[in-house]
Amino acid sequence: MSPVHVLDPYYLAITVLVTIAYQLSGFAIAFTLKFDKITDFTGGSNFFILALLTLLMGNEYHARNIVVSVLVMIWAVRIAAFLLYRVLKTGSDSRFDDIRSHFFKFLGFWIGQIVWVWTVSLPVTILNSPAVSDTSDRGSNPAFGTSRDIGGIVLWSIGFLIEAVADIQKFRYKQSKSSPKDMPMTAGLWKYSRHPPYFGEMLCWWGVFMISLSPATNGALSSSAHAALYGSIVSPIFTVLLLMFASGVPTAERPQAERYYLKTYGPDSQSPHAWTNYMVYRNRTSILVPMPPSLYAVLPKWLKQTILLDFPFYSFSESRDGPAALEKARG
């Protein structure tokens, strides 16, 4: 059977329309019912839908197409299920407390989710499209097992393992009543990185991109299909930028620092060593790339704040941010 041709040869239009319809349906339910529990699930499951949809429409079940689609679907099932389970256990998502009742603010989050899902799914979308995989019409299917195929699978596997294990470790730590309240988590992968799930997620999408690129590097494609596959590098780049400068590290670093600062200096302070413990942890633990604390601790500050990505704007300063945090805590 030949592939299904819909709107354009790269499935870009149909996937953006499906994503918009799915996300706006989720928004309508969440806003009407003031319901947080499907928000992250809708994002994760959307990846599954696009991977499966493009694989079935492309109707070219080459080994590479199946592998990439399955890897994306496994990642999507894991993250959607974990985030749904987490919000069911906690009862609500505090990220939406200030915007849940504001139509346009809440809609803005869902529009951002549309952009995220569609952009990050580009490697699997374009790989499964007729322009790339229809071998009867200028598509290409080089034998599976290229160096990029193997490297991509290894990279994805490492990233998936890191992300999944780190998420479980942090969730169990927060649920445990015996976990110390005056210091950050320093067990498991969190001993080596302050944000191991983000590092794992980045590796996953670099891996998916690497595998998807093989028809362009080892096959014979039209110039436009060749450019489209290379252009799908926006997926892992977007993932890195999103997690490092938008919804990832920035939304976690300073709020966490502020919590430990207030545990020591706030109006209801009960942990005199919390801030000191946090500063020791921060100085010894890499912000992203896992590495031994003993090694990270002795590295020069300029190296940490450049190559190792611990940028100065992540920092919570006692003199700059402390007074505002105290004023906010006092109401």
N, C-alpha and C positions, 0 to 999 in steps of 0.2 A: 504493500500500500504506500502511496505517496504521502508526503507531509501535508498538513493542513496549512494553507496560506491565508493569513488573516491580517489585513490592513498594511503590513509592511513585512519584508523578508527576514527581519531580525526579531520579531515578536515584541518590539518595544512598545507599540501602541496598545496592543491587547493586554499586556502585563500591567501597564500603568492604569488602564481602565478597570481591570479586575481589582487592582490594589486600591484604587480610589473608592470603588463600590464597597469593597469589604471593610475598609477602615471607616468610611462614613456610616456604614451600618452599625459598626461597633460604637462609634461616637454617639449615634442617635440613642442607642440603648443605654450607654453609660451616662449620658447627660440627662436623659429623661428620668432614669431611675436613681441618679446620683450614686452610681454603682462602679466601684474601682476594680472589681475582681476579674473583668475580662480585658482590661486595658493592655497589659503586657502580653497576655495570652493571644490577643488578636494580632499583635505585632509578630510574635514568634511563629504562630501558625500560618501567617501570610507567606512566609518564606517557603513553607512546605507546599502550599497551594501553587505558588509560581513554579517551583521546581517540578512538581508532578504534572502540572498543566502543560508546560513547555515540552517536557519529555514525551507526553502522550500526543500532543499536537505535531511535534516534529516527526514522530513515528519512525525514527531512525535509531534503533536500539543498539548502537555501537557500544562497546565495552566502556569507553571513556564517558560517553553521555550518561550511561547508567551509573557509573561510579560517582561522577560529580553530582548528579541529581540525588543519589542515595546519601552521599555525605552531607549535602545541604539539608535533606529531609531529616536525617538523624540529628544534626545540630538543631534544627528547628523544633523537633519533638522534645528534645531534652530541655531547651531553654524555655519553651512555652509551658511544659509540664512543671518544671521547677518553679517558675515565677507564679504560676497559678496556685500551686501547692503552698508556696510561701505566703501569698496574700490571703489565702483561705485560713492559714494558721494564725496570721497576725491580725486579720479582720479588716484592715484598710491599708491604703497606701498614702503615707503622709505627704508625698510629693504633690498631691493634688488638693490638699486642704485649702489652699488659697485660690485655686482656680476652678474647682469642681462646679461651683454655682455660677460661674461667669462664662457665658456662651462662647464669646470670641476667644478668650484666653484658653479655654479648654479645647476649643476647635483647633487652635494653633498647635497644641501638642499633637493632635491627631494628624494634622497636615505634615508636621515634622516626621511623624511615623510613616506616612506615605512616602515621603522623599527617602527616608532611611531604607525601607524595605525594597523599594524599586531600584534604587541606586546600588545597594549592596548585592542584590540578586543578579546584576548584569552579567557576570561571567557565565552562570548556568543558563540564563535566558538566551544569550547570544550563541553559546555553544550548541544548544538544542534547536536553534532556528534553522530553517531551510537554507539560508544563505551560507551557513557554515557546514552543516551535516548532511545535506542532501547530495550524495555523491553522484546522482544522475544529472545534477544541474550545477556544476562548478563548485560543489561542496568538497570536503576533504575529510578522510578518516585514516590518518597514519596509524600503523600498528600500535596498539596499546602497550605501554612499557617503556616509553621514552624517559630520558633522565628527568624531564620536567614532571612526567606522570609520577614517577617514584618519589622524587623530591617533594612534590605537592602532597602526596598521600602521607609521607612521613611528617611533614610540617603540620598538616591538618590533624593527624593523630596525636601529636604532642600537644598541640593547642587545645584540642577537645578534652584530653585527659586533664590538663592543667585547669581549664575553665570549670569542668564538671566537679573535680575533686575540691577545688578551692571554694566553689559555691556551697558544697555540702559541708565542708569544714566550718565555714563561717556561719552557716545556718545553725548547725549543731551547737556551736560556741554561744551564739546569742540565745538559744533556747535553754541552755544549761544554767541552772540556778547556782551552780558552784563556780561559774566563770568569774574571775576577779573583775570588779567594776572600776578599779583605779588604774588600769593599764590596757593598752590595745592587745588584740590577739597576736600571739607570737608563736603559735603552734602550727605544725604542718607547713604547707606552702607559704603561709602568711609570715613565717619566720624569714623568708628570703625575698619577699616582695610585698609592698603595701597594697598592691592591686593585681594579684595574680589572675583573676578572671578576665580582666581587660587584656592582659598580655596574651592569655590563651585565645581569646576571641580574635585578636589581631592575627595570630598565627593561623587560625582556621581559615580566614578569608584570603590570606596570602597563599595558603595551600590550594584553595579552590581555584584561584586565579591561575596559579602555575599549571595545574592540570589542564584547565580550559584553554590555555595558550598553545598547547601542542599542535593543533591543526594549522596554526599560523607559522610555527617555527619548523615543523617537520612535514608539513603537507603542502599542497598547492591550491591556494585559495585566490579568489579575485581580489583586486587591490582594496575594494571597499570592505569585504569580509575580513581581510587581513587587518585593516585599520580598526574595524569594529572590535575584534578580539583584543588587540593591543589597547584599545580605548577602554576596555572593561577594567583596566587597572584602577579606574576611579573607585571601584568597589573596595579594595583593601586600603587605598589612600583615604577614602571617605571614612572608613572605619577607624583608622588611626586618628584622623583629625577630630572626629566626633568624640571619641573616648578621651583624647588628650586635652581638648579645648572646649568641649561643650557639655554633653550630658554624662560624661564619665568621671574622670579624675577631679575636675573643678568642683563638681557637686558633692564630692566625698571628702576631699582633703581638708579644706578650711572648716567645714561644719564639724568634722571629727575633732580637729584641733580645738575649736571653740568649746566643744563639750568637755574636753579634758581640762581646759583652762578654767571653765566655770565650776568644775568639780572641786578645784582647789581654791579659786578666788571668788566664786560667785556667792550670791546671797544665801544660798542653801548648801554651801560647800561642806562636804563631809569626807573628802579624800585629800589630805594635805600633800600627798605625794603624786597625785594623778598627773599634774602638769609636767613634773620632772620626769616621771615614767614615760610620758608621751614623747617628750623631747629626746630622751635617750633612744627610744624606739625609732623615732624619725631620723635621727642622725646615723643609726646603724642599719636601717632597712631601705633597700632600693625602692624607688617609687613604682617601678614597672618591671624591668628585666630582673628575674630572680638571680641572686648571687649571695654568697655567704656574708652574714653580718660583719664578721671580723675583717673581711676584705673591704666591704663598702665603707665601713667606719673610718678607715685610714685614707681613703681617696680624697684628693683635694676638692675643695668646695666648687671651684670653677668647673671641674670635670662633672661633678654631680649635676650642676645647674645647666649644663650644655648637652654633652653627648649622652648622658644618662637621664636626661629629660626632666629632672626635678627643678622645674623653672621657678624663679623667685615669686611669681604671682600666685603660686599655690600656697605660699607660706602664710601662717597666721602670726602676726607680730603683736607681742604684748603691748608695746607702746602705741602702735598704729591702730590695731583692731581691738585690743583689750577693753578700753573705755567704752566703746560702742557696744561690745558684747555684754558688759556689766550693766549698762543702762537698759538694754533690751531685756535682760534677765530680771531686772527690778521692776519692769513694767512701766 
